[in-house]
């Protein structure tokens, strides 16, 4: 009986460690992204919404990626900004946000639709009309901005059984989880 319990415990511990190894997986990262030197001091501007919305939802959403890795620092600063965050609207039902990342196409900025280029600037959109239509709380709206900024930090979507802010739709966590943090540090370092 005792041996049986030991075997069961061993299997349990082994399977748990497999799960924890799966937290950070390169398949959940874009190969492209900003240069690491930009990520160390990524400045953004805010557009749309009143000052309270900008402060508590847009800015707070972006800044949820701070204090995870010393290599990833975001700040609201128009001087040298390489990211624009917009409170916007869309006619597409259920679409809460999007991230457009651009690379130098030689003839001007081009949107990277694959996620394998070196980015120079990005536009982050939060579609407040659709978020409101779906009765999102302010905390959920903030998480939408965190999610979209996460894409600009080269993070892809994750799906069940992983939990995180990089899940899509209403399944997303309200702030970065261990899984999200694992992906961020896998891409950019600690
Ligand atoms: Zn997404």
Boltz pocket constraint, residues with backbone or C-beta under 6 A from the ligand:
constraints:
  - pocket:
      binder: B
      contacts: [[A, 97], [A, 147], [A, 148], [A, 151], [A, 157], [A, 166], [A, 167], [A, 168]]
      max_distance: 6.0
